[in-house]
Amino acid sequence: MDRDDPLGPTPHADVNSVLHGFLSTAQSILGQNFRGMYLHGSLSLGDFAPDRSDIDFVVVTDSDVTKNQLVNLQRMHARFDLSDSPWATEVEAAYFPQDALRRYDPANAMHPHIVRGEGTLVVERFDSDWIVNRYVLREHGVTVAGPDPRRLIDPIDPHCLRLAVADIGVSWLEPEFLETDEPRALQLRGYQAYIILTLCRMLYTLEFGTVVSKPHAAHWAQKTLAGHWDDLIEHALTWRKDHQDTPRSDEVARTVALISHTVERCREMSLSPVKPPVG
């Protein structure tokens, strides 16, 4: 893609402006180390909504960023986070060297990452949940600059995708929400909506061995889960950034019940001795 093209890479002019700014600055900082820049998340899966979504991108480098490059990338993100852009604090970005992006390797998993709302680019460990993001990048990623992402990431087997999701349930959901009396994060409406839709997509991936948009997975879950969480899922689908009310205690309790159901399915998949058929 020509980075000066005002029509791309998304249908949203303000998002394109943000992406072109990051692309230009990142290329200047990284020089010959720059390999490509790609969108994943809602911008690649087709469910992006300006009033609820963030901007997710990955920058690929030929080798690990140097200390000087890291400092300059941190300054770039800090400036943007403090800017008057409506997308300030709404960006999640990761920087991977080519060899680390190609396949998940726990021995090569420390890379720069900035999380939505946190404002600081830090080097941190990427766990096996990034197998899911790699799948989205390979199969649905939008190229901002660089070669086709299929050339950069090895194919991911559906069973490996299922196991990665199962690991998320056991290593994150269970200790974070089921081993505490008061999961305070669920008392934030936006985070509760995020968790509910994430659970729907996890259940979909466990069933079919692929990744779809959160709304697609949510509508499937409403039809599949015997109506137990229909209204909860519907409220999550209609959440917007300006919805700041606090979930009721019964809504939090039912969200925990959906988490428990998902963790149970994850445990079943983790213990599965054979490769399940692809739905």
C-alpha positions as CSV (number, residue, x, y, z in Angstrom):
1,M,0.0,0.0,0.0
2,D,1.2,3.5,-0.8
3,R,1.3,5.2,2.6
4,D,0.3,8.5,1.0
5,D,-2.9,7.0,-0.3
6,P,-5.7,8.8,1.5
7,L,-8.1,6.0,0.7
8,G,-6.3,3.3,2.7
9,P,-5.8,1.0,4.4
10,T,-9.2,1.3,6.1
11,P,-12.5,3.0,5.2
12,H,-12.0,5.5,8.1
13,A,-10.1,8.7,7.2
14,D,-9.2,9.5,10.8
15,V,-7.9,6.1,11.5
16,N,-5.9,6.2,8.2
17,S,-4.3,9.5,9.3
18,V,-3.2,7.9,12.6
19,L,-1.8,4.9,10.8
20,H,0.1,6.9,8.3
21,G,1.6,9.0,11.1
22,F,2.8,5.9,13.0
23,L,4.0,4.3,9.8
24,S,6.1,7.4,8.7
25,T,7.6,7.8,12.1
26,A,8.3,4.1,12.7
27,Q,10.0,3.8,9.3
28,S,12.2,6.9,10.1
29,I,13.2,5.4,13.5
30,L,13.8,1.8,12.3
31,G,15.3,2.6,8.9
32,Q,16.6,-0.6,7.3
33,N,15.3,-2.6,10.2
34,F,11.6,-1.9,9.2
35,R,10.0,-4.9,7.4
36,G,6.2,-4.2,7.5
37,M,3.2,-2.9,9.4
38,Y,-0.1,-4.8,9.7
39,L,-3.6,-4.3,11.2
40,H,-5.2,-7.1,13.2
41,G,-8.2,-7.1,15.6
42,S,-11.5,-5.5,14.6
43,L,-9.9,-3.5,11.8
44,S,-9.0,-6.8,10.1
45,L,-12.0,-8.9,11.1
46,G,-14.6,-6.4,9.9
47,D,-16.3,-5.5,13.1
48,F,-14.5,-2.1,13.7
49,A,-16.8,0.5,15.3
50,P,-15.3,4.0,16.1
51,D,-17.4,4.3,19.2
52,R,-16.3,1.0,20.8
53,S,-13.1,-0.2,19.1
54,D,-9.4,0.5,19.3
55,I,-6.6,0.4,16.7
56,D,-4.5,-2.7,16.8
57,F,-1.3,-2.9,14.7
58,V,1.9,-4.9,14.5
59,V,5.2,-3.7,13.2
60,V,7.6,-6.3,11.9
61,T,11.4,-5.8,12.0
62,D,14.2,-7.7,10.4
63,S,15.9,-8.1,13.9
64,D,15.3,-7.0,17.4
65,V,15.0,-3.2,17.9
66,T,18.1,-1.6,19.3
67,K,18.0,0.3,22.6
68,N,18.1,3.6,20.7
69,Q,15.2,2.5,18.5
70,L,13.2,1.4,21.5
71,V,13.7,4.8,23.2
72,N,12.5,6.6,20.1
73,L,9.5,4.3,19.6
74,Q,8.6,4.9,23.3
75,R,8.8,8.7,22.7
76,M,6.6,8.4,19.6
77,H,3.9,6.5,21.5
78,A,4.1,8.9,24.5
79,R,3.6,11.9,22.2
80,F,0.6,10.4,20.6
81,D,-0.9,9.3,23.9
82,L,-0.7,13.0,25.1
83,S,-2.0,14.4,21.8
84,D,-5.5,15.7,21.2
85,S,-6.3,12.9,18.8
86,P,-9.6,11.1,19.6
87,W,-7.5,7.9,19.2
88,A,-5.0,8.9,21.9
89,T,-4.9,6.0,24.5
90,E,-6.9,3.9,21.9
91,V,-3.9,2.2,20.3
92,E,-2.4,-1.2,20.9
93,A,0.8,-1.9,19.1
94,A,3.4,-4.7,19.1
95,Y,6.9,-4.8,17.6
96,F,8.1,-8.3,16.5
97,P,11.4,-9.3,14.8
98,Q,10.6,-11.5,11.8
99,D,11.9,-14.7,13.4
100,A,9.8,-14.3,16.5
101,L,6.6,-13.5,14.5
102,R,6.9,-16.6,12.2
103,R,5.9,-19.0,15.0
104,Y,5.4,-18.9,18.8
105,D,8.6,-19.6,20.7
106,P,8.4,-19.1,24.5
107,A,12.2,-18.7,24.5
108,N,11.9,-15.7,22.1
109,A,8.9,-13.9,23.4
110,M,10.1,-10.6,25.0
111,H,9.1,-7.7,22.6
112,P,7.9,-4.1,22.8
113,H,4.2,-3.8,23.4
114,I,1.8,-1.0,24.3
115,V,-1.7,-1.8,25.6
116,R,-4.8,0.3,25.0
117,G,-5.1,2.9,27.7
118,E,-1.7,2.4,29.3
119,G,0.4,4.9,27.4
120,T,3.8,3.3,27.7
121,L,5.6,1.1,25.3
122,V,7.4,-1.6,27.3
123,V,9.3,-4.8,26.6
124,E,7.2,-7.7,27.9
125,R,6.5,-11.4,27.5
126,F,4.0,-12.5,24.8
127,D,2.3,-15.6,25.9
128,S,0.6,-18.3,23.9
129,D,-2.5,-16.2,23.5
130,W,-0.6,-14.5,20.7
131,I,-1.0,-17.7,18.7
132,V,-4.6,-16.4,18.2
133,N,-3.4,-13.0,17.1
134,R,-0.9,-14.5,14.7
135,Y,-3.7,-16.5,13.2
136,V,-5.7,-13.3,12.7
137,L,-2.7,-11.5,11.2
138,R,-2.0,-14.4,8.8
139,E,-5.5,-15.1,7.7
140,H,-7.1,-11.6,7.9
141,G,-4.4,-9.1,8.5
142,V,-4.5,-5.8,6.6
143,T,-1.2,-4.7,5.1
144,V,-0.3,-1.1,5.8
145,A,3.2,-1.6,4.4
146,G,5.3,-4.6,3.6
147,P,4.9,-8.1,2.1
148,D,1.8,-10.2,2.4
149,P,1.6,-11.4,6.1
150,R,1.2,-15.0,4.9
151,R,4.8,-14.9,3.9
152,L,5.9,-13.9,7.4
153,I,3.8,-16.3,9.5
154,D,3.7,-20.1,9.3
155,P,0.2,-21.7,9.0
156,I,-1.5,-22.4,12.3
157,D,-3.2,-25.7,12.8
158,P,-6.8,-25.5,14.0
159,H,-6.0,-27.8,17.0
160,C,-3.1,-25.6,18.0
161,L,-5.5,-22.6,17.8
162,R,-7.9,-24.5,20.1
163,L,-5.2,-25.4,22.6
164,A,-4.0,-21.7,22.6
165,V,-7.5,-20.6,23.5
166,A,-7.7,-23.4,26.2
167,D,-4.5,-22.1,27.7
168,I,-6.0,-18.6,27.9
169,G,-8.9,-19.9,29.9
170,V,-6.7,-21.9,32.4
171,S,-3.8,-19.5,32.8
172,W,-5.7,-16.1,32.7
173,L,-9.5,-16.4,33.1
174,E,-9.5,-18.8,36.0
175,P,-6.9,-17.1,38.3
176,E,-8.1,-13.6,37.3
177,F,-11.8,-14.0,37.8
178,L,-12.6,-17.3,39.5
179,E,-10.1,-17.4,42.3
180,T,-11.1,-14.0,43.8
181,D,-14.2,-13.0,45.7
182,E,-14.5,-9.7,44.0
183,P,-13.4,-9.5,40.4
184,R,-13.3,-5.7,40.4
185,A,-12.5,-5.3,36.7
186,L,-16.0,-6.7,35.9
187,Q,-17.5,-3.7,37.7
188,L,-16.4,-1.5,34.8
189,R,-19.0,-1.6,32.0
190,G,-16.6,-1.4,29.2
191,Y,-14.3,-4.1,30.5
192,Q,-17.3,-6.4,31.3
193,A,-18.5,-6.0,27.7
194,Y,-15.0,-6.8,26.4
195,I,-14.8,-9.9,28.5
196,I,-18.2,-11.2,27.5
197,L,-17.5,-10.8,23.8
198,T,-14.0,-12.3,24.2
199,L,-15.6,-15.4,25.9
200,C,-18.0,-15.8,23.0
201,R,-15.1,-15.8,20.6
202,M,-13.1,-18.2,22.7
203,L,-16.1,-20.6,22.7
204,Y,-16.5,-20.3,19.0
205,T,-12.8,-21.0,18.4
206,L,-12.9,-24.1,20.7
207,E,-15.8,-25.4,18.7
208,F,-14.6,-24.6,15.1
209,G,-10.9,-24.1,15.3
210,T,-11.0,-20.7,13.6
211,V,-11.3,-17.0,14.6
212,V,-14.2,-14.8,13.6
213,S,-15.3,-11.3,14.6
214,K,-16.7,-10.8,18.1
215,P,-20.2,-9.9,16.9
216,H,-20.3,-13.0,14.7
217,A,-19.2,-15.2,17.7
218,A,-21.6,-13.4,20.0
219,H,-24.6,-14.1,17.8
220,W,-23.6,-17.7,17.5
221,A,-23.3,-18.0,21.2
222,Q,-26.8,-16.5,21.7
223,K,-28.1,-19.3,19.6
224,T,-25.9,-22.0,21.1
225,L,-25.9,-21.4,24.9
226,A,-29.6,-22.2,25.4
227,G,-30.5,-18.6,26.2
228,H,-28.6,-18.5,29.5
229,W,-26.7,-15.3,28.7
230,D,-28.7,-13.8,25.8
231,D,-29.4,-10.5,27.4
232,L,-25.9,-10.2,28.9
233,I,-24.4,-10.8,25.4
234,E,-26.8,-8.3,23.8
235,H,-25.8,-5.6,26.3
236,A,-22.1,-6.3,25.5
237,L,-22.9,-5.9,21.8
238,T,-24.5,-2.6,22.3
239,W,-21.9,-1.1,24.7
240,R,-20.2,2.2,23.5
241,K,-17.4,4.2,25.0
242,D,-19.7,6.8,26.4
243,H,-21.6,4.2,28.4
244,Q,-20.2,4.6,31.8
245,D,-22.8,3.0,34.1
246,T,-21.8,0.3,36.6
247,P,-22.9,-3.3,36.0
248,R,-25.4,-4.5,38.6
249,S,-24.2,-7.2,41.0
250,D,-26.4,-9.8,39.3
251,E,-24.8,-8.9,36.0
252,V,-21.4,-9.4,37.4
253,A,-22.4,-12.7,38.9
254,R,-23.8,-14.0,35.6
255,T,-20.6,-12.8,33.8
256,V,-18.6,-14.9,36.3
257,A,-20.9,-17.8,35.5
258,L,-20.1,-17.4,31.8
259,I,-16.4,-17.2,32.6
260,S,-16.8,-20.5,34.6
261,H,-18.6,-22.2,31.7
262,T,-15.8,-21.1,29.3
263,V,-13.0,-22.2,31.6
264,E,-14.7,-25.6,31.9
265,R,-14.8,-25.9,28.1
266,C,-11.1,-24.9,28.0
267,R,-10.2,-27.6,30.5
268,E,-12.0,-30.2,28.4
269,M,-10.0,-29.1,25.4
270,S,-6.7,-29.1,27.3
271,L,-7.4,-32.7,28.4
272,S,-8.4,-33.9,24.9
273,P,-6.1,-36.7,23.9
274,V,-6.9,-36.5,20.1
275,K,-7.1,-33.9,17.5
276,P,-10.8,-32.8,17.3
277,P,-12.5,-32.5,13.9
278,V,-12.7,-29.0,12.5
279,G,-16.2,-27.7,12.7
